[in-house]
Structures are given as structure tokens and as C-alpha cells.
Amino acid sequence: MFIAKEKRTSNIGEYLIYMYQVEDLIRACNLDKELLETQLISRYRVEGEAQNEIKNWYFGLAELMHDEQLHKKGHLSFITNKINELYDFHRYLLQDKEHMDYVALYQKILPVLNEIMAKQQNTENEIQSVIDSIYAYFLLRLKGQEVTPETTESISQLSALLAKLSDKFKKYEEGFLKIE
């Protein structure tokens, strides 16, 4: 919860990837509050109100996932909505002449992005595809599976785009970047 709060304000891309991981952790506990308590919440080395906040956060997410029928797969609606908002922001940047640095980076990785989107099913938009790809790479590395140098390079390029987008989005949310 504390990590999510910090990431939400500092880097929206990292926040979304982190929330994918949280969803998977909750699924691994079968959305069960007792399992969440013993397998996740108890590992936090905090007490008192902080412990209650963490517990309420995980329990609340588990309830939302249950309500939204996300027992096996999918993402919470507020996460999907944030990805869609980020995609709309991405489209704005691509059309604004003030952000040619972003446009140039996007055009550089467009072949990689097109290839990845052609392989993915049920991808709503390019930004979801970027986040899904980075998260899938993260899971492969976590499992110790071999990843080709080409895949690593592709993920590096996608990560650079997400980092640039996240930086501009942060500036937008802080009022330093205006959208007209």
C-alpha cells in the first residue's frame, strides 16, 4: 500500500506494473482474507495503524476483485481506467508539436510495438500492450526463465517509452504541463 501510494505520485508506469503484481498476489491467495493475512500482510514489519491500513487495503482490493469477477485474470476497473487515461495522454502527446522528443521515441520503437501488439490478444491499446509486455517480461525473469537478447532489447525500448510517458504525465498532474 505504501509502495503503491509512492509509485502513484512518482511514476504512473511503475505504479500500474506494481498493481498488476498486487492483483496476482491477491489471486495467489484465492482472494481469501485469511490467506492474505498470513501470506502477505503478516510479512510487513509494521504495527498499529499502519498494519490496519495495509490490511484494509489488501482486503478492499480482494473484495473489488471478487465483485469484478477477477478471480483468474483481468485487472481492476480503476487500473484499466488509469491505463486508458494514460493512453489518451499518450495520443495527445503524439499530436502536440511541443513533444517531439516523445514522438521521436515512439516512432523509434513503433516496429517493436506493432510486432508485440500483433502477438497479443485482447489488448485495448498501445499503452496497455507496453505495460502487459513489461509485466510479462518481469514474470519471466522472476521465474528464472531464459529471455532472448532481442526480447530484452525490445523491453528496454518499451520501458524507455513508458518512462518518458510517465515523466510527462507526472508533470501534467503537477500542473507543469498544460493540455489544450
Secondary structure by P-SEA (a helix, b strand, c coil): caaaaaaaaccaaaaaaaaaaaaaaaaaacccaaaaaaccccccccccaaaaaaaaaaaaaaaaaaaaccccccccaaaaaaaaaaaaaaaaaaaccccaaaaaaaaaaaaaaaaaaaaccccccaaaaaaaaaaaaaaaaaacccccaaaaaaaaaaaaaaaaaaaaaaaaaacccccc
